Amino acid sequence: MQRIFSGSLPVGPQKTGSDSWRFTVWAPKRKKLALILPEKDLNLPMEPLAGGYFTVETAGLAPGARYLFELDGDLRRADPASRHQPDDVHSPSSLVDTDAFAWTDAGFAPPAPENRVTYEIHVGAFTPEGTFDAAITRLAHLRELGVTCLELMPVAQFPGGRNWGYDGVYPYAPAAAYGGPEGLARLVDACHAAGIAVVLDVVYNHLGPEGNYLRDFGPYFTDRYHTPWGESVNFDGPGSGPVRDYFIGNALYWLREYHIDGLRLDAVHAIYDQSPVHVAAELADRVQAWAAGAGRRVFVVAETHLNDPAVITEKAAGGMGLDGVWNDDFHHAVHALLTREKRGYYADYGSRDDLIATMAEGFAYAGRHSPFFGHRRGGDAAHLPADRFINCIQNHDQIGNRALGERLVTLVGPEAARLAAALLILSPGSPLLFMGEEWGEDRPFLYCISHLDAGLVDAVRKGRKREFASFRWRGEPPDPFAQATFEASRPDWAKLASPDHAAMFAWYRELLRLRAASPALSDTRRRLTRVWPLDAYRALAMERRGADGRYLCLFNAGKRPTRVKVGTAGRPGDYVRLLDAAEVRFGGWGAMSPERLSSSFFSLPAHCACVYKFSESMPT
């Protein structure tokens, strides 16, 4: 068997006939392997292949059949490339026929980069049922809101039924607690029918601590590097070639077998690789090569705190060639300006200049010294298209990694939350929302686990407390193992019926409608955007230009009104107000910003966010 991708994965079960399957596994640490079929009471020796692979083909099997591998005659383990773990992470694997999925999405095409509006969910918490199928019932809501991409937090099989997904140990197996392989396929197909692309969060920097048996097969991990969450994956040491193939093959598997449209690579800064080509760059390259051959448009984005423009620079220009990056700077700049927090990494932010920099140029830290990190951070990325920067004011990390899981609206109130939403949606960049944000959900989102190992549960509890030490937050974090902690994290959909929450939803919806309808507001060229401070300490203006004219967005992050002046630069005409966050329909007391702007001073209300469009005067 070749260690290249040529239409089928090199590891995992492959259907070869109506009831026949080939099983292939990489196990260079072992001298002999056998396939165990417990329901048939069969033990089938596997043929050793070059490079540490073992394979066997057998017939008489149907989807759902359980199987295991026996290593060196005594140790029994599930398949490292298991497609389904119907019982738990310690039990046999199950066969899945992905060719049997009833796809109806042949005509679907994901949105162009400038039109991506991403909505992040935790599948288990998103609905009361916590399943892929239940998420389908909320797609009409997302369409009305204006979402074009649904991002799933990791769904790879994890221990128990409650987890953020970053403790996954079977990268190829959709979580049984959410509905397994068929459920995921139904969700993706339904999203495509609704015109919504699907982005999957994948974790390639570590695996979870419970049920992680990869080390029994081969050198999947290394002690040369360390991550905060577990053993570092061996991407550059002896035996790393098949390890790279295993994870890159996983990326291709999601795209091919489940029609996923995009991947979010978790914590790329913790994917350690000193190879000539970093594994993330190789992954992006292979993904795009596959997509070109399949006639698909797919994208790969990275989470990284390095602010390294090379990550999102084209391969031809010497970069890694990824399509986007989660932009922490935008979140931190907005959050620190509105909350005035200075703990932890928020010590690096809080000024209006930080916000202006990230709105205008992408990164606020583009080579300057970071007091929190203790060194210079980032590089200039202002020349790159704005759609490569995925901005947010809430996400699972920034909420759930607070001790009490407070959302932004809880910390600053609805008026400032509406201002933050306008900054996000109207600024250059690709906006990402977190589930419930659009109606002002104030229930927390908390870290949760359901490990079976009591010692591990206790270690996680202690680790969470240590993690929050630098922030000096008040209060004890809720027990991550408690069912009540998980239940408290579910968004309350009933709030959409209340006037205040419905008004917040209306604000988000109208902002997204305006963005979708305006070429200027979705344009990715930064030279068409200008951001500048106004007279007040916390007020700023942003002008965006495009095929449909000029828009002026005014923001006051202060708690008091302030007098400002915005002229028309000598152009005949004035700016006409389109939206004001203080309008009654959006939950305010009524718009107090001028309906038209010319060149005179006026009062900009506290926490104001308003949008104007330039209207030329007709010659008389």
Secondary structure, 3 states (H helix, E strand, C coil): CCCCCCCCCCCEEEECCCCCEEEEEECCCCCCEEEEECCCCEEEECEECHHHEEEEEECCCCCCCEEEEEECCCEEECCCCCCCCCCCCCCCEECCCHHHCCCCCCCCCCCCHHHCCEEEECHHHHCCCCCHHHHHCCHHHHHHHCCCEEEECCCEECCCCCCCCCCCCEEEEECHHHCHHHHHHHHHHHHHHCCCEEEEEECCCCCCCCCCCHHHCCCCEEEEEECCCCEEECCCCCCHHHHHHHHHHHHHHHHHHHCCCEEEECCHHHCCCCCCCCHHHHHHHHHHHHHHHHCCCCEEEEECCCCCHHHHCCHHHCCCCCCEEECHHHHHHHHHHHHCCCCHHHHHCCCHHHHHHHHHHCCCCCCCEECCCCEECCCCCCCCCHHHEEEECCCHHHHHCCCCCCCHHHHHCHHHHHHHHHHHHHCCCEEEEECCHHHCCCCCCCCCCCCCCHHHHHHHHHHHHHHCHHHCCCCCCCCCCCHHHHHHCCCCHHHHHCHHHHHHHHHHHHHHHHHHHCHHHHCCCHHHEEEEECCCCCEEEEEEEECCEEEEEEEECCCCCEEEECCCCCCCEEEEEEEECCCHHHCCCCCCCCCEECCCEEEECCCCEEEEEEEECCCC
